[in-house]
Amino acid sequence: MPDTSPNPRRVFMLGATGTIGRATVAALLDKGHEVVCFLRPRPDADPRRGLPEGAEIRTGNVTDPGSLARDGFRGERFDALVSCLASRSGAPADAWAIDHKAHSDALAAARAAGVGQMVLLSAICVQKPDLEFQKAKLAFEDELVKSGLTYSIVRATAFFKSLSGQVERVRKGKPFLVFGDGRLTACKPISDADLGTYIAECLDDPARQNRILPIGGPGPAITPLDQGRMLFELLGQEPKFKHVPVAMMDTIIAVLTLLGKVSAKMRNKAEFARIGKYYATESMLVLDPVTDRYDADATPEAGRDTLRVFYARLIAGEETVDLGEHAVF
């Protein structure tokens, strides 16, 4: 049994239906907190969306301040706001609507409800904000820091599901795709359960409060080449890689950017291509502001779950993963 909180709180939860959100809700309940989850209405879906029985479910529109107050907080008092909410696509309009404005509106409603603490799941990639969703996340981070609330901003590294997009293609005998030599980037991936526990612990740990917290899973840092070799070994196959030149992505981005001058759809596609290139060329590790280099040793670690064990369970059919917007290949 996990340690229960010495100070159980009433928590308003955003982004509860994502895999990390579900893990966070479970961790909060395990620690004895009362959790109210605010979800989008989905009449055709299971009303609980796979969330534990101990969590209260309320539905409404997170992009509507009136709905947040009326359907979410309902004039009641809460102690803390926890958010694993994030834009689904990273498209500029979606990013500013969800990563920034929805959070800003939720913060205002939370303060009116007596909330004095917020834990925000952000992303480590905001260290180098070249993309609109990163700028939107940073804008809200800044607002939260200046709000006067006790805050914890959790900048997570890569997730297991985001590194699982090639399992099936490798299982079918296809090569593992890497950009460049496969060593351009590295990360310390963290499991949903370990990250959910880390987020829940922020409510009680003074060392994690009023701080920006980069966090990854157990090291060492691994490259895409390492990930591919791991999969081939677990599947009992000879390693087979296809190396994709980064310059190819530059060409795609240039073409889509040109087409985007006359088409909103193409503008979004250009942004998606930029997102793809970013993750192909930038490590998900702490960035040293002095050297402008990523530092695996400076990237904190939490939890015990490893990507290798996750891959083995995925291959054995003991795990499933809904990639959704995380699918790259």
C-alpha positions, 0 to 999 in steps of 0.5 A: 500500500502506498503512503497515505497523505498526512493532509488529505485534500479535495482535488479538482482534476483536469485531463483525467482520461489520458493514460497519465491522467488515469494513473494520477487519479489512481495515485491521488486516491491511493493517498487518500485524497478526494478527487473530482474529475472534470471531463468532456461530455461523451454520451456514447462512452462509458460514463466513468471512462475507465476511471476508478470508482472512488473518483467523482465524475463531472462533465462540461466544457473546459474551454468555457469559463462558465461551464468550468464554474457551473458544471465543474466547481459548482460553487464548492470549495476545493484545496488543490487543482491538478492538471494533466490536460494537454492539447491533442494535436499541437496545432497552434489554435488548439495549443493556445485554447487548451495549453494556455487559455483553458488552464488560465480559466481553470486557475481563475475558477480554482482560486474562486473556489479557495484552491491554494495549490496547483500541480501542473503536468507540463513537458521538458521540451518547453526548455527550447520553445520553437513550437506554438504548443511549447510557447502556450505551455510556457505562457501558462507556466508563467501565469501560474508562477505569478499567481501566488498559489503554491505550485509544482510544474512537472516537466516530464520527459518521454513517455513509454507510449510515445516510444511504442509507435514502431513495435508492430512494424518491427514485429512484422519484419520491417526495419526500425526507422531512425533519423540520421545515425539514430543517436541524434537524441536521447531520453529517460522515458517514464511510465504512466504509473511512476509519473502519476505517483510523482505528480500526486506526491507533489501535494505533500512534498515541500521540496517539490513545491514552488519549483519547476521539476524536470523528471524522467524514469530510471536511467541510463538515457537511451537513444532511438538506436538503443530502442530499436536494438531493444525491440529486435532483441526482445523479438529475437530478430536480427537488427534492421534499421532504415536511416531517414535523413533529417534534410528530408523533413526540412524539404517537407516543412518548406513545401507545407509552409509555402502551401500554408500561405493559402491554406489553413489546413496546410499551415497546420500540417507544416506545424505538425511536420515541425513538431516531428522534426523537433522530436527527431532532433532534440533530446528530452533531457535537461538542457544546460543553459550555459553550454546549450547541450542536453545533460543526462546526468542532470536529468532527475529520475523517479520510479522503477518501471523501465521501457524494456519491461514495458516493451516485453509486456507489449510484445506479450500482449500484456499491455496495450497502448492507444497512440492517438496523437503520439503516433509518429510512424 
